[in-house]
Amino acid sequence: MSTDGAFDRFTRTVDAAAAIAGIKDARLLERIKTPERIHEVSVPIARDDGSHAIFTAYRVQHSSARGPYKGGIRYHPNVSLDEVKALAAWMSIKTAVVDIPLGGGKGGITVDPKTLSRTELEALTRSYTERIWRVIGPQVDVPAPDVNTNSQTMDWIAHEYGRQSRTISPAVVTGKSLAHGGSAGRDTATAQGGFEVLHDALGATGESIDGATVAIQGFGNAGANAAILLHRAGARVVAASDSTAAVFAADGLPVGRLVEHKAKGGSFADLADYEKRPTEDPLFAEADILVPAALEGQITSANAERVRARWILELANGPTTPEADAILERRRVNVLPDILANAGGVVVSYYEWLQNLHTEKWLREEVEARLAVTMRRAYERVSELATFRRASFRLAAYAIAIERIVAALRAESSEGRIVLGR
C-alpha cells in the first residue's frame, strides 16, 4: 500500500499529542517536526554481467536532542524521501518513549534486493557506505538493520566505514553478527519487546496470551520471532503472510515449519497443504490478536472496519494511519502502537552500542532481563498517562516522548548551545 504522506501523518500526531502533554510552544514543536539533516545520494555499482547501475539512497537525521541519531537502513523498491523522513521521526519518538539516550535517524535505498546477487548486494552496501560515512559514526549516527537488511549488511557497513575512516569502530552500527561485535538477543529483540508489552497489556485486563488466537502480517525477523514467542506462550497462530501469500489454518499453523521454510529461502506461495489468500488478509482474520509486522500504511480508513481482532500489536513501523486509528478507537480495538511495541529492537541496539563502546560482552540472559525491565517500565508509564488523560496508547506514548525531547531542547538552550525564540 502507498506510504505517501507518512511524514505528514507524523506531524499531525505530534500536534495532537502536544495538546495532551500541554506543550504550546510552537517553536519547540516545529523543532520536533523538522528533520535536522537530510542526505540524498546516488549509489553506483557494477553488476555481475559487467553493466552498471545507479540507485537513489537516503539518510535522514531527524533529532539529536537526546543523543546520537539512531535508526535502521532498509532496501526496498518503495523507499522514498517521505517514507525515510517519517521513519527517522518515529525513531526519535521511539527512543524517547523507552527513555534511552539516543535520537532518531533512518536510511534507505530504492532497490529491489531480490534482483541483486550477494556480490551485488555487498557492492551496493559498500558504495552506500562510501557515500555516507562522513555523516555517521559511533557518537554521531548509528545505523542498524531494517526491512531487507540484516547482520551481514551491518558487518559490511562496519568494515567499509573502517576502511574509509581508517579506524576500527564496531560501534558505528548495531545489529552486527556476534563474530563482529553484535549483541546476544538482538535477533529476537523487536519481537521480545513486543511480547513483554502485550503480556502486561493483556494482564491488565485479566486476559492471557495462553489460548489466544493470532494473525501475523509479515514473516520477516519480527513477525517470525513473534510467532515463535506467542506459540511457546500457548497462543494459536491461525494466519500468517509473507510478501508472496497468506496461509490460514483455523486449528493453528505449524510455526516451526513456517520458520524453517523461510530460513531455507522458501516463500509462503510455494507451501502446500494450506489455505492460501492474498498477503493482506491476515489483517482481517478472525483472531484475538493481530500483529502487523510488514510495512507502514497497511491499516487505513478504507479497511479498518474489516479488522476483527480485539488487540493490535504493531511490530511494523507506522502500519496504522491516523484515520484508521480513529475508526479502531471507536470500535474499541486496543492498539499497542509501534513506537512502544516494537521498541525492543532499538533498546537492544542501544545495549550493543554500549557493549562496543566499553569492550564488553553481555550474556543473552542479561540482555533479555534488561530489555524486559525497560519495556515494562515504558508500558506502565504510557498506560498510566493514557488512563489519566483518557487518550489512546499512541497519543499517550507520543506525549511522553515529546515531553522528553522538549526537556532536552530546553536544556540545550539553557546551556547556551542553541538559542530558541529569536
One Martini backbone bead per residue (centre of mass of N, CA, C, O) as a GRO file, in nm:
protein
  422
    1MET     BB    1   0.101   0.032   0.012
    2SER     BB    2   0.090   0.350   0.047
    3THR     BB    3   0.328   0.613   0.192
    4ASP     BB    4   0.202   0.864   0.140
    5GLY     BB    5   0.221   1.100   0.406
    6ALA     BB    6   0.381   0.998   0.661
    7PHE     BB    7   0.500   1.267   0.769
    8ASP     BB    8   0.229   1.409   0.806
    9ARG     BB    9   0.124   1.212   1.017
   10PHE     BB   10   0.334   1.281   1.226
   11THR     BB   11   0.270   1.587   1.268
   12ARG     BB   12  -0.025   1.545   1.355
   13THR     BB   13   0.042   1.374   1.607
   14VAL     BB   14   0.207   1.584   1.754
   15ASP     BB   15  -0.020   1.790   1.791
   16ALA     BB   16  -0.210   1.603   1.953
   17ALA     BB   17  -0.001   1.534   2.183
   18ALA     BB   18   0.063   1.823   2.282
   19ALA     BB   19  -0.211   1.865   2.418
   20ILE     BB   20  -0.168   1.646   2.635
   21ALA     BB   21   0.117   1.771   2.736
   22GLY     BB   22   0.097   2.098   2.730
   23ILE     BB   23   0.232   2.200   2.457
   24LYS     BB   24   0.265   2.545   2.308
   25ASP     BB   25   0.543   2.569   2.174
   26ALA     BB   26   0.596   2.619   1.843
   27ARG     BB   27   0.906   2.610   1.823
   28LEU     BB   28   0.949   2.329   1.946
   29LEU     BB   29   0.760   2.171   1.760
   30GLU     BB   30   0.914   2.239   1.500
   31ARG     BB   31   1.169   2.091   1.577
   32ILE     BB   32   1.031   1.807   1.588
   33LYS     BB   33   0.908   1.834   1.277
   34THR     BB   34   1.220   1.880   1.191
   35PRO     BB   35   1.474   1.791   1.022
   36GLU     BB   36   1.813   1.841   1.050
   37ARG     BB   37   1.890   1.617   0.820
   38ILE     BB   38   1.942   1.560   0.455
   39HIS     BB   39   2.041   1.271   0.264
   40GLU     BB   40   2.122   1.249  -0.088
   41VAL     BB   41   2.221   0.965  -0.289
   42SER     BB   42   2.434   0.808  -0.515
   43VAL     BB   43   2.455   0.446  -0.613
   44PRO     BB   44   2.710   0.278  -0.750
   45ILE     BB   45   2.733  -0.023  -0.963
   46ALA     BB   46   2.856  -0.338  -1.048
   47ARG     BB   47   2.760  -0.585  -1.234
   48ASP     BB   48   2.800  -0.916  -1.310
   49ASP     BB   49   2.766  -0.846  -1.638
   50GLY     BB   50   2.919  -0.539  -1.650
   51SER     BB   51   2.722  -0.352  -1.569
   52HIS     BB   52   2.551  -0.048  -1.471
   53ALA     BB   53   2.430   0.114  -1.162
   54ILE     BB   54   2.189   0.353  -1.015
   55PHE     BB   55   2.104   0.454  -0.684
   56THR     BB   56   1.878   0.574  -0.453
   57ALA     BB   57   1.959   0.747  -0.141
   58TYR     BB   58   1.928   0.767   0.229
   59ARG     BB   59   1.979   1.008   0.515
   60VAL     BB   60   1.798   1.073   0.810
   61GLN     BB   61   1.832   1.341   1.057
   62HIS     BB   62   1.619   1.435   1.298
   63SER     BB   63   1.734   1.384   1.615
   64SER     BB   64   1.987   1.505   1.882
   65ALA     BB   65   1.881   1.593   2.167
   66ARG     BB   66   1.931   1.285   2.319
   67GLY     BB   67   2.138   1.198   2.087
   68PRO     BB   68   2.234   0.998   1.873
   69TYR     BB   69   2.157   0.883   1.595
   70LYS     BB   70   1.889   0.632   1.527
   71GLY     BB   71   1.871   0.378   1.264
   72GLY     BB   72   1.775   0.220   0.998
   73ILE     BB   73   1.817   0.013   0.696
   74ARG     BB   74   1.656   0.001   0.377
   75TYR     BB   75   1.554  -0.237   0.115
   76HIS     BB   76   1.336  -0.088  -0.133
   77PRO     BB   77   1.132   0.008  -0.398
   78ASN     BB   78   0.955   0.224  -0.198
   79VAL     BB   79   1.165   0.411  -0.134
   80SER     BB   80   1.145   0.737   0.024
   81LEU     BB   81   1.171   1.038   0.159
   82ASP     BB   82   0.910   1.040   0.319
   83GLU     BB   83   0.954   0.771   0.459
   84VAL     BB   84   1.232   0.831   0.595
   85LYS     BB   85   1.135   1.071   0.760
   86ALA     BB   86   0.927   0.916   0.926
   87LEU     BB   87   1.116   0.700   1.044
   88ALA     BB   88   1.303   0.899   1.189
   89ALA     BB   89   1.087   1.029   1.368
   90TRP     BB   90   0.992   0.769   1.510
   91MET     BB   91   1.268   0.721   1.646
   92SER     BB   92   1.266   0.967   1.829
   93ILE     BB   93   1.017   0.872   1.983
   94LYS     BB   94   1.103   0.586   2.068
   95THR     BB   95   1.356   0.655   2.240
   96ALA     BB   96   1.187   0.831   2.437
   97VAL     BB   97   0.981   0.628   2.546
   98VAL     BB   98   1.229   0.429   2.657
   99ASP     BB   99   1.464   0.611   2.766
  100ILE     BB  100   1.705   0.658   2.561
  101PRO     BB  101   2.025   0.816   2.461
  102LEU     BB  102   1.866   0.885   2.174
  103GLY     BB  103   1.779   0.936   1.857
  104GLY     BB  104   1.681   1.001   1.507
  105GLY     BB  105   1.700   0.774   1.223
  106LYS     BB  106   1.735   0.704   0.857
  107GLY     BB  107   1.753   0.454   0.591
  108GLY     BB  108   1.773   0.416   0.218
  109ILE     BB  109   1.709   0.205  -0.074
  110THR     BB  110   1.605   0.209  -0.409
  111VAL     BB  111   1.540  -0.139  -0.408
  112ASP     BB  112   1.546  -0.473  -0.529
  113PRO     BB  113   1.715  -0.724  -0.370
  114LYS     BB  114   1.610  -0.977  -0.543
  115THR     BB  115   1.787  -0.870  -0.808
  116LEU     BB  116   2.039  -0.938  -0.634
  117SER     BB  117   2.329  -1.039  -0.558
  118ARG     BB  118   2.553  -1.078  -0.319
  119THR     BB  119   2.771  -0.911  -0.458
  120GLU     BB  120   2.583  -0.666  -0.518
  121LEU     BB  121   2.501  -0.607  -0.223
  122GLU     BB  122   2.782  -0.540  -0.127
  123ALA     BB  123   2.836  -0.312  -0.326
  124LEU     BB  124   2.600  -0.136  -0.239
  125THR     BB  125   2.678  -0.104   0.061
  126ARG     BB  126   2.963   0.018   0.015
  127SER     BB  127   2.875   0.258  -0.158
  128TYR     BB  128   2.689   0.386   0.050
  129THR     BB  129   2.903   0.419   0.272
  130GLU     BB  130   3.090   0.605   0.104
  131ARG     BB  131   2.865   0.838   0.099
  132ILE     BB  132   2.807   0.844   0.446
  133TRP     BB  133   3.054   0.824   0.652
  134ARG     BB  134   3.081   1.134   0.738
  135VAL     BB  135   2.767   1.120   0.890
  136ILE     BB  136   2.876   0.893   1.064
  137GLY     BB  137   2.896   0.742   1.400
  138PRO     BB  138   2.923   0.655   1.733
  139GLN     BB  139   2.857   0.990   1.806
  140VAL     BB  140   2.629   1.048   1.567
  141ASP     BB  141   2.548   0.776   1.376
  142VAL     BB  142   2.351   0.461   1.418
  143PRO     BB  143   2.296   0.208   1.247
  144ALA     BB  144   2.062  -0.051   1.118
  145PRO     BB  145   1.842  -0.277   1.069
  146ASP     BB  146   1.587  -0.367   0.828
  147VAL     BB  147   1.439  -0.394   0.557
  148ASN     BB  148   1.639  -0.623   0.387
  149THR     BB  149   1.829  -0.634   0.638
  150ASN     BB  150   2.134  -0.736   0.821
  151SER     BB  151   2.416  -0.849   0.968
  152GLN     BB  152   2.577  -0.848   0.705
  153THR     BB  153   2.528  -0.555   0.633
  154MET     BB  154   2.662  -0.439   0.892
  155ASP     BB  155   2.940  -0.559   0.848
  156TRP     BB  156   2.998  -0.405   0.586
  157ILE     BB  157   2.972  -0.121   0.703
  158ALA     BB  158   3.188  -0.140   0.924
  159HIS     BB  159   3.421  -0.206   0.732
  160GLU     BB  160   3.395   0.039   0.540
  161TYR     BB  161   3.422   0.255   0.754
  162GLY     BB  162   3.710   0.170   0.835
  163ARG     BB  163   3.839   0.223   0.558
  164GLN     BB  164   3.760   0.528   0.534
  165SER     BB  165   3.855   0.617   0.846
  166ARG     BB  166   4.086   0.444   0.972
  167THR     BB  167   3.913   0.253   1.168
  168ILE     BB  168   3.797   0.080   1.467
  169SER     BB  169   3.418   0.077   1.465
  170PRO     BB  170   3.167  -0.113   1.577
  171ALA     BB  171   2.969   0.131   1.688
  172VAL     BB  172   2.849   0.238   1.407
  173VAL     BB  173   2.681  -0.030   1.436
  174THR     BB  174   2.395  -0.238   1.457
  175GLY     BB  175   2.326  -0.582   1.410
  176LYS     BB  176   2.550  -0.763   1.421
  177SER     BB  177   2.742  -1.005   1.435
  178LEU     BB  178   2.891  -1.174   1.685
  179ALA     BB  179   3.182  -1.177   1.548
  180HIS     BB  180   3.140  -0.831   1.510
  181GLY     BB  181   2.980  -0.718   1.790
  182GLY     BB  182   2.730  -0.836   1.858
  183SER     BB  183   2.426  -0.904   2.025
  184ALA     BB  184   2.272  -1.073   2.232
  185GLY     BB  185   1.923  -1.066   2.137
  186ARG     BB  186   1.884  -0.897   1.867
  187ASP     BB  187   1.716  -1.097   1.684
  188THR     BB  188   1.454  -1.088   1.913
  189ALA     BB  189   1.387  -0.798   2.029
  190THR     BB  190   1.128  -0.694   1.895
  191ALA     BB  191   0.947  -0.931   1.980
  192GLN     BB  192   1.012  -0.933   2.285
  193GLY     BB  193   0.911  -0.649   2.348
  194GLY     BB  194   0.619  -0.698   2.249
  195PHE     BB  195   0.556  -0.928   2.440
  196GLU     BB  196   0.576  -0.767   2.705
  197VAL     BB  197   0.352  -0.565   2.640
  198LEU     BB  198   0.123  -0.768   2.589
  199HIS     BB  199   0.129  -0.915   2.858
  200ASP     BB  200   0.056  -0.661   3.032
  201ALA     BB  201  -0.201  -0.571   2.883
  202LEU     BB  202  -0.363  -0.829   2.929
  203GLY     BB  203  -0.330  -0.845   3.237
  204ALA     BB  204  -0.489  -0.573   3.296
  205THR     BB  205  -0.767  -0.740   3.175
  206GLY     BB  206  -0.746  -1.061   3.242
  207GLU     BB  207  -0.564  -1.173   3.025
  208SER     BB  208  -0.414  -1.408   2.776
  209ILE     BB  209  -0.206  -1.573   2.562
  210ASP     BB  210  -0.320  -1.821   2.650
  211GLY     BB  211  -0.543  -1.926   2.388
  212ALA     BB  212  -0.488  -1.737   2.174
  213THR     BB  213  -0.542  -1.573   1.870
  214VAL     BB  214  -0.330  -1.531   1.566
  215ALA     BB  215  -0.226  -1.266   1.340
  216ILE     BB  216   0.031  -1.236   1.071
  217GLN     BB  217   0.188  -0.962   0.909
  218GLY     BB  218   0.466  -1.079   0.840
  219PHE     BB  219   0.785  -1.296   0.806
  220GLY     BB  220   1.016  -1.184   0.938
  221ASN     BB  221   1.184  -1.130   1.206
  222ALA     BB  222   0.945  -1.025   1.381
  223GLY     BB  223   0.716  -1.221   1.296
  224ALA     BB  224   0.859  -1.494   1.350
  225ASN     BB  225   0.933  -1.440   1.652
  226ALA     BB  226   0.646  -1.392   1.745
  227ALA     BB  227   0.538  -1.670   1.677
  228ILE     BB  228   0.720  -1.824   1.868
  229LEU     BB  229   0.647  -1.683   2.138
  230LEU     BB  230   0.336  -1.724   2.125
  231HIS     BB  231   0.338  -2.030   2.097
  232ARG     BB  232   0.491  -2.089   2.366
  233ALA     BB  233   0.248  -1.931   2.531
  234GLY     BB  234  -0.029  -2.070   2.380
  235ALA     BB  235  -0.079  -1.976   2.108
  236ARG     BB  236  -0.272  -1.944   1.794
  237VAL     BB  237  -0.171  -1.954   1.465
  238VAL     BB  238  -0.404  -1.876   1.191
  239ALA     BB  239  -0.222  -1.643   1.049
  240ALA     BB  240   0.003  -1.579   0.761
  241SER     BB  241   0.256  -1.361   0.601
  242ASP     BB  242   0.410  -1.268   0.312
  243SER     BB  243   0.496  -1.129  -0.002
  244THR     BB  244   0.320  -1.380  -0.155
  245ALA     BB  245   0.139  -1.495   0.099
  246ALA     BB  246  -0.133  -1.648   0.268
  247VAL     BB  247  -0.191  -1.848   0.563
  248PHE     BB  248  -0.441  -2.089   0.679
  249ALA     BB  249  -0.548  -2.216   1.023
  250ALA     BB  250  -0.778  -2.274   1.263
  251ASP     BB  251  -0.588  -2.495   1.431
  252GLY     BB  252  -0.309  -2.411   1.337
  253LEU     BB  253   0.008  -2.335   1.269
  254PRO     BB  254   0.335  -2.450   1.192
  255VAL     BB  255   0.574  -2.257   1.301
  256GLY     BB  256   0.836  -2.417   1.264
  257ARG     BB  257   0.796  -2.471   0.959
  258LEU     BB  258   0.782  -2.179   0.862
  259VAL     BB  259   1.060  -2.089   0.963
  260GLU     BB  260   1.225  -2.302   0.809
  261HIS     BB  261   1.129  -2.228   0.525
  262LYS     BB  262   1.238  -1.933   0.529
  263ALA     BB  263   1.539  -2.002   0.603
  264LYS     BB  264   1.561  -2.159   0.307
  265GLY     BB  265   1.404  -1.943   0.100
  266GLY     BB  266   1.113  -1.959   0.119
  267SER     BB  267   0.761  -1.943   0.040
  268PHE     BB  268   0.421  -1.931   0.082
  269ALA     BB  269   0.340  -1.993  -0.217
  270ASP     BB  270   0.497  -2.297  -0.193
  271LEU     BB  271   0.292  -2.401   0.001
  272ALA     BB  272   0.141  -2.679   0.111
  273ASP     BB  273  -0.171  -2.756   0.273
  274TYR     BB  274  -0.288  -2.453   0.246
  275GLU     BB  275  -0.462  -2.181   0.281
  276LYS     BB  276  -0.492  -1.929   0.035
  277ARG     BB  277  -0.412  -1.576   0.037
  278PRO     BB  278  -0.378  -1.269   0.051
  279THR     BB  279  -0.139  -1.081   0.220
  280GLU     BB  280  -0.367  -0.893   0.379
  281ASP     BB  281  -0.569  -1.099   0.532
  282PRO     BB  282  -0.469  -1.104   0.834
  283LEU     BB  283  -0.607  -0.830   0.907
  284PHE     BB  284  -0.911  -1.001   0.882
  285ALA     BB  285  -0.895  -1.204   1.091
  286GLU     BB  286  -1.007  -1.445   1.316
  287ALA     BB  287  -0.881  -1.277   1.601
  288ASP     BB  288  -0.743  -1.152   1.890
  289ILE     BB  289  -0.453  -1.106   1.746
  290LEU     BB  290  -0.274  -0.849   1.577
  291VAL     BB  291   0.034  -0.858   1.363
  292PRO     BB  292   0.195  -0.601   1.228
  293ALA     BB  293   0.510  -0.694   1.021
  294ALA     BB  294   0.563  -0.503   0.781
  295LEU     BB  295   0.441  -0.226   0.659
  296GLU     BB  296   0.331   0.071   0.609
  297GLY     BB  297  -0.002   0.153   0.559
  298GLN     BB  298  -0.223  -0.097   0.608
  299ILE     BB  299  -0.417   0.056   0.805
  300THR     BB  300  -0.718   0.204   0.701
  301SER     BB  301  -1.010   0.363   0.624
  302ALA     BB  302  -1.079   0.129   0.407
  303ASN     BB  303  -1.021  -0.136   0.639
  304ALA     BB  304  -1.081  -0.107   0.954
  305GLU     BB  305  -1.369  -0.246   0.964
  306ARG     BB  306  -1.236  -0.546   0.902
  307VAL     BB  307  -1.122  -0.566   1.171
  308ARG     BB  308  -1.136  -0.833   1.430
  309ALA     BB  309  -0.952  -0.767   1.634
  310ARG     BB  310  -0.884  -0.661   1.977
  311TRP     BB  311  -0.572  -0.672   1.912
  312ILE     BB  312  -0.277  -0.458   1.845
  313LEU     BB  313   0.059  -0.542   1.740
  314GLU     BB  314   0.310  -0.317   1.646
  315LEU     BB  315   0.597  -0.420   1.455
  316ALA     BB  316   0.565  -0.217   1.266
  317ASN     BB  317   0.602   0.079   1.093
  318GLY     BB  318   0.321   0.254   1.051
  319PRO     BB  319   0.047   0.061   0.992
  320THR     BB  320  -0.135   0.308   1.104
  321THR     BB  321  -0.355   0.537   1.047
  322PRO     BB  322  -0.522   0.798   1.184
  323GLU     BB  323  -0.799   0.720   1.062
  324ALA     BB  324  -0.790   0.428   1.167
  325ASP     BB  325  -0.761   0.488   1.464
  326ALA     BB  326  -1.043   0.613   1.499
  327ILE     BB  327  -1.198   0.356   1.425
  328LEU     BB  328  -1.073   0.164   1.637
  329GLU     BB  329  -1.158   0.329   1.883
  330ARG     BB  330  -1.462   0.314   1.832
  331ARG     BB  331  -1.437  -0.019   1.835
  332ARG     BB  332  -1.238  -0.103   2.074
  333VAL     BB  333  -0.949  -0.129   1.977
  334ASN     BB  334  -0.638  -0.243   2.087
  335VAL     BB  335  -0.350  -0.032   2.054
  336LEU     BB  336  -0.009  -0.118   2.018
  337PRO     BB  337   0.229   0.086   1.943
  338ASP     BB  338   0.520   0.104   1.774
  339ILE     BB  339   0.679   0.311   1.969
  340LEU     BB  340   0.654   0.062   2.176
  341ALA     BB  341   0.628  -0.240   2.066
  342ASN     BB  342   0.913  -0.212   1.869
  343ALA     BB  343   1.155  -0.106   2.075
  344GLY     BB  344   1.344  -0.351   2.131
  345GLY     BB  345   1.550  -0.310   1.906
  346VAL     BB  346   1.674  -0.034   2.011
  347VAL     BB  347   1.748  -0.126   2.290
  348VAL     BB  348   1.956  -0.349   2.200
  349SER     BB  349   2.122  -0.156   2.034
  350TYR     BB  350   2.213   0.006   2.275
  351TYR     BB  351   2.357  -0.229   2.412
  352GLU     BB  352   2.559  -0.279   2.185
  353TRP     BB  353   2.688  -0.002   2.189
  354LEU     BB  354   2.792  -0.022   2.479
  355GLN     BB  355   2.966  -0.274   2.442
  356ASN     BB  356   3.154  -0.150   2.229
  357LEU     BB  357   3.255   0.101   2.390
  358HIS     BB  358   3.342  -0.110   2.651
  359THR     BB  359   3.432  -0.394   2.577
  360GLU     BB  360   3.173  -0.590   2.589
  361LYS     BB  361   2.988  -0.902   2.703
  362TRP     BB  362   2.669  -1.008   2.706
  363LEU     BB  363   2.435  -1.200   2.810
  364ARG     BB  364   2.132  -1.297   2.711
  365GLU     BB  365   1.996  -1.285   2.992
  366GLU     BB  366   2.073  -0.991   3.046
  367VAL     BB  367   1.940  -0.860   2.804
  368GLU     BB  368   1.647  -0.966   2.854
  369ALA     BB  369   1.614  -0.844   3.137
  370ARG     BB  370   1.655  -0.547   3.057
  371LEU     BB  371   1.433  -0.535   2.845
  372ALA     BB  372   1.192  -0.600   3.027
  373VAL     BB  373   1.218  -0.355   3.209
  374THR     BB  374   1.201  -0.131   2.995
  375MET     BB  375   0.926  -0.211   2.866
  376ARG     BB  376   0.749  -0.216   3.126
  377ARG     BB  377   0.802   0.074   3.207
  378ALA     BB  378   0.690   0.205   2.952
  379TYR     BB  379   0.407   0.088   2.964
  380GLU     BB  380   0.326   0.203   3.240
  381ARG     BB  381   0.349   0.502   3.163
  382VAL     BB  382   0.150   0.498   2.926
  383SER     BB  383  -0.095   0.380   3.075
  384GLU     BB  384  -0.128   0.603   3.282
  385LEU     BB  385  -0.175   0.839   3.082
  386ALA     BB  386  -0.411   0.719   2.925
  387THR     BB  387  -0.598   0.703   3.169
  388PHE     BB  388  -0.583   0.999   3.274
  389ARG     BB  389  -0.647   1.128   2.963
  390ARG     BB  390  -0.817   0.951   2.777
  391ALA     BB  391  -0.612   0.803   2.581
  392SER     BB  392  -0.430   0.678   2.364
  393PHE     BB  393  -0.142   0.508   2.342
  394ARG     BB  394  -0.018   0.679   2.122
  395LEU     BB  395  -0.057   0.964   2.245
  396ALA     BB  396   0.083   0.901   2.511
  397ALA     BB  397   0.359   0.829   2.392
  398TYR     BB  398   0.407   1.094   2.248
  399ALA     BB  399   0.386   1.280   2.493
  400ILE     BB  400   0.630   1.167   2.642
  401ALA     BB  401   0.838   1.216   2.420
  402ILE     BB  402   0.800   1.522   2.386
  403GLU     BB  403   0.878   1.601   2.672
  404ARG     BB  404   1.173   1.491   2.649
  405ILE     BB  405   1.264   1.660   2.406
  406VAL     BB  406   1.200   1.938   2.520
  407ALA     BB  407   1.390   1.918   2.763
  408ALA     BB  408   1.647   1.897   2.587
  409LEU     BB  409   1.613   2.166   2.435
  410ARG     BB  410   1.613   2.345   2.690
  411ALA     BB  411   1.894   2.259   2.787
  412GLU     BB  412   2.049   2.368   2.549
  413SER     BB  413   1.969   2.663   2.590
  414SER     BB  414   2.079   2.695   2.888
  415GLU     BB  415   2.382   2.612   2.778
  416GLY     BB  416   2.421   2.777   2.491
  417ARG     BB  417   2.384   2.597   2.222
  418ILE     BB  418   2.105   2.738   2.188
  419VAL     BB  419   1.848   2.950   2.037
  420LEU     BB  420   1.531   3.046   2.140
  421GLY     BB  421   1.315   3.295   2.005
  422ARG     BB  422   1.483   3.479   1.762
   0.00000   0.00000   0.00000
